[in-house]
C-alpha cells in the first residue's frame, strides 16, 4: 500500500498547466482577518468576527538554471516591466505524482501574480532562486473556496 503522507518526491508543480521543474521547495498559506469587538462596560472582547480573507502568499525556491530565468515560460513566468500592464493571471497547481492521471490537485492557487524574485550566488554552492507569488484564493483536495453568489464584483 502506498504511503498516505505527502512529501516533496511526490509533488509535481505546474504553472498554467505546464510542469515547472526548477523549484525544490514551494510554500503557501491562507490567512483570515479577524477583528475584536469591544463594547463599553467590558474589559475583554465581546466577540471576534471574520472581516476578510487575505490574499494567498506563495514562495517557490530552487536552483537557478541557465536559460530558464524567472521571466521565461520554463520557470516562474515573471513579467518584464514592459509587460506588467498586459500580464494575465496564472494558476499554480500541485499534484501528487502517485495520481497517474493528475486529475485532482493537492492544491491550486488561483489568479496569481508573480511579485518578484531574489537570487543567491555563493562559492562552492549552486545558485539559488526564490520567486514570490500572490494569489486570490487556494483550493485543495478537500474542497473549493469561493465567494458567495451575491458578492460584489467589478463591472
N, C-alpha and C positions, 0 to 999 in steps of 0.2 A: 504494500500500500504506500502511495506517495505521501510524503510529509505534508501536514496541513500548514505548517509555518512558512510564511512568505519571506523570501530573502533576496539579496542582490543578484545571485546567479540565476534566479527565476525571472527577474524583472526585464521587461522589454519596454523601452521608452520610444514613443512616436510623437512627432510634431506634425500636425496636419496629415496624419496617416502615413508619414514616412519614418522609417526606422532611423533613429539617431544613436550612433554608437560611440559618441565621444565622452559621455558622462559616466563617471564611476560612482557618483552619488547624486541623489535628487531628493530634495526635501520640500514639503509644502505643509500648510496649516490653515485651519479655519479659526476665526476669532469672532465672537459676537460682542457688541457693545451692550453693556448693562448699566442702567442708571439707578442710583439710590434715590428713594423717595423719602424725604424728611418732612415731618409736619410739626407745627408748633405744639408744644406740650409733651414731646417725646425726646429722649436723648438718642435713642437708636433709630435706625431706619425703619420706616413703616413697611416697606416692601422694596423689591427690586423689579425693574421692568426691562425687557429687551427693547432697545431703541434702534438697532441696526445690525446688519451683517457686514463685517469688514471685507474688503477685497482679499483674495487669496494670494498670499506671498509665497513665491517658489524660488528655489535656487538649485541650479544644476552645476556640479563641479566635475572636472575630469582633466584629461590630458590634452594639451594643445597639439593638434595635428597640422603639419604644414599643408596648405591648400584647402583647409577646412576651418577657416577662421569663423568668428561669431556671426559675420554678415552673410555667410553662404547658406544655400539651401541644404547643404550637407550637415549643417550644425544647428545653431540656435536661431537662425533667421532674424537676427538683429538688423533693423533697417539702418541704412545710411542716413545722414542728416537730411539729404535732399529727398528722401523717400518718406519722411515722417508724416507729412500731411495725407499721403495716399496709402499708408500702411493698413492692411487688413488684420483683423483679429486672427489669432492662431489658437488651436486647441492642442493641449498636451495630454496624452493618454499613456497610462502604464498598464501593461498586460502581463499575465502570468504565462511564461513560456511553456508550462505544462498543459495549457489550453491550446491544443494544436491549431484550432480554428481562429484563435484570437478574437473570439466573438463577444466576450464580456470583459470589459476593462476592470482592473482593480480600482482605478481612479481616472477620471477625466476632469481636467481643469479647463473650464470653458471661457472663451472670449479673453484670451491672454494677450498681453503686450510684453515683449522683451524690454526691460527697462535699463539694462546696462550690463557691463562685464568688467572683470578685472583679471589680471594675469600675473603670474609669478614665475620668475626665472632664477634658478639657483644653481650654483656649481654642483656637479655630481648628482643632479636630480632631473627628472622630467619636467618640462614646462607645464604648469597647471593653468587652467582657465576656470573661472566661475562666472556664470551668467544668471542674472536675476530676472524674474518674470512677475507680473501682477495679473491675476485673473479675476473674473467677476464671481464665479462660484465653482464649487467642486462637487462632482457626483462620484459615488463609489459603488462597489458591488452590492451594498445593502439597500440602495435606493437613490432617487434623484432629488436634488434640491431645485425648487422653482419658486418664482413669485406667484402670489395668488392671481387668479384670473382678472380681478378688478383692480390690480395695481396700476399706477400711473406709468405711462411710457412717453418717451419723446416723440413728437409728431414726425 
